[in-house]
Amino acid sequence: MKQRFDQLRSDAWSLPEGKQKLAVLEEAIRIADLYMSTEDAYHARMSYSSSALDSGFQERFLVSFAWCLTQFEKEPSTYYSFSIIWHYKWFVNQIWRFPQFGAAQIQAVIDDFKEKCLQYGHSLRPYYQTLHRYALSRGDMEAAQLNYDLWRKTARDGMSDCSACEQNGFGYYHFTAGRYRRGLQAMRPIMDGRMTCKSIPQNTYSHLLLPLLETGQAEEAMKIAKKGARLLKGPGYLEEYGNFLAYYAATDIHKAAKWFEQTFAYAVETKVGWDRFLYMSSAQAFLMKWHGQKRRRKLNVGSKITYEMIEQDAKSLAHAFDRRNENNYCTELLKQRMKQVQKLSNG
């Protein structure tokens, strides 16, 4: 069985991220659980966790990582602490995206992440970064600003995101706060190609589109859209797909229709509430405009996919997050996306 286990792990390395790779790793995990050591099962799951996250199956990542964290806490001297804490950083930035997890539960996990960073001698920079992004998702701009300042002031170390990813986060914050010009200024090193990494600029381009329209730079937005659209493939970019959909809905309804047909299945399949909510808010804005112009062509997404279905899905997700956050931020965010697309369409 060891030979089979080793072969599966070797095969997984050569496969692209996606369901096939996950299936191979799941078989390796099954063999490890039945016939191999706990350490083998741990390392197989760590590989699986990374692949699940990169493939857009965050819910699988959460389960796999939780198993690894429990095992690490039982025998911390057996495993490499840096790897598990790096995965933990991913975990704390994913758990709040699921409305099923309560606020107290999320805060407890983030607090535990902080303790482990301190215990193993790491900077708290990613801890403050997580608090900042979580605050943004709740519309708590005071907490977002406080933790943004702490994030930027706290020293970098090996646990920090790369400079390109952090720069992307700086710009994203200003866009979320409605400071479009300041956000574009923060994104300039990425737009100019001076800062790149594995996920940047493909994670950046979609966030630039509406701010560029808002600041009267439609031609620049068109150039960015042409560059960025071809970089997005697979289910791992649902938020970005939603941003492109909103942009096309405002600028080219026919491209919006094609984009919707190409990407909607990812939204239906995902278990990640936050990403689905952001996509559905753009889908609702697109369909309102599409049906408002009485298009004869039927969208190739199946007869069950209607404006009413998407409207209900978006509202239900907004309400789920608002219940957890004890405010109405997501409900208002949904309305704002509708108004923004309509305003930019008229402009």
Disulfide bonds with the S-S distance in Angstrom:
none
